[in-house]
Amino acid sequence: MSKVPGWLGRVGDGLTRVGARLDERRAEAEADADPLIAHGSHAVPADAAAGLEHVPAPPDYAPAVAARPDPVAAVPWGMRVAAEAGWRLLVLAGTLWVLMKIISSVQLVVLAFVAALLVTAMLQPTVARLRRVGLPRGLATAVTAVLGFVIMGLVGWFVVWQVMENIDNLSDRLRDGIEELKRWLLNSPFHVTEDQINDIAKNLSDAVGTNTEEITSAGLQGVTVMVEFLTGILLAMFSTLFLLYDGKRIWEWSLKLVPAQARPGVAGAGPRAWRTLTAYVRGTVIVAMIDAIFIGLGLFFLDVPMAVPLAVFIFLGAFIPLVGAVMSGALAIVVSLVTQGPFTALMVMAVVLAVQQIEGHVLQPFILGRAVRVHPLAVVLSVAAGGLVAGIGGAVVAVPLVAVTNTVVGYLRAHSNEAALRAAPQPHGATAVAVAPTPAPAERAADRAAEPE
């Protein structure tokens, strides 16, 4: 019995050593998993934990050092929103700038294709009528294109012929008008002397003589512009032929370039945009013809020279909203002032203002309708921007581009709202059906059956 206590002591010592080894292995495993070992209220590396046993814990009255916040959390929410919107606007502005650079580098091709679209929108209803009569597509396209180009060519030839026929008479009347203006200045209360008038004429003559090289270079540049103009006409003619003959296939091929998710919306917006463009072109042609006829008749009865060419200029100026009508009307007034005197010029001004008021308040709302109605501020800004970017051609295509864009954006907005409503979960249960904005299909059928005939 004396050996039992010793044996029990040795067993206890062995168990103690085993427990100590297990504690050491557990500590080593935790150190391998996390290199930082909690020491008091601070985290320290595992290899330095043994040497920090003599460091006392910080006192309770020591100030707590706050951790530095995340930089994203430190920026105010409004500034983050502004930055997100800002860089997206920069990307859009850069994309638009690159697009405008590309368009300006191929400006002739772009303007020719846009002109072909406008001419196609004007001629395409004729092709449709001829096909309904029974003509094949190729023959209907050829007949429409030939007749359209011949009519436009005859109009241009007639304008040039009238100008050449009346240019001598206009020059004589212009000299008479200048002499009359000179006599009026001499007898006016402004005390203008004949020597001052002669000095002004001499200065103008000297300016023309000293700038002969610039005038010559301008003439050469005019030749270049004429060559580019003829090239653009040929491109527009070929594009018009292909658009009239194969416009539907061209549109279907263009749809394949659109991503599949956006294709249904673009496919629905395209025909609506084309109807808007067709309505705009046909309405503008009708309004321009009415303006040209009535103002031309007024010029003819007032015995203003070149009444027919001025009427054609008024017709062409109507394709530039607001600005074109003002410029063509001002040209007619100036010609009447120089050739017929102030009274005739006042009468021409009255005729022009009356016709333009009827156009703005009666003809355009009735003929163009609400489908292509654009706010006057948008018209002015678009015409100014188009003129700065691409000259007269840009001013002509600016308003139809804005009208088509307005139609496309409105349709895409409605299409996205309809798609969102389709994807929304339908109401379930009696309470949900009772508060639904529209009755259930069965209820609508029952209500229609109960209505008296």
Secondary structure, DSSP 8 states (H G I E B T S, - for coil): -TTHHHHHHHHHHHHHHHHHHHHHHHHHHHHHH-SEEEETTEEEEGGGTGGGTTS----TTS--------HHHHS-HHHHHHHHHHHHHHHHHHHHHHHHHHHHHTHHHHHHHHHHHHHHHHHHHHHHHHHHHT--HHHHHHHHHHHHHHHHHHHHHHHHHHHHHHHHHHHHHHHHHHHHHHHHHHHSTT---HHHHHHHHHHHHHHHHHTHHHHHHHHHHHHHHHHHHHHHHHHHHHHHHHHHHHHHHHHHHHHTTS-TTTHHHHHHHHHHHHHHHHHHHHHHHHHHHHHHHHHHHHHHHTT-TTHHHHHHHHHHHTTSTTHHHHHHHHHHHHHHHHHH-HHHHHHHHHHHHHHHHHIIIIIIIIII-STT---HHHHHHHHHHHHHHHHHHHHHHHHHHHHHHHHHHHHHHHHHHHHHHHHS----HHHHHHTSSS--HHHHHHHHHHS--
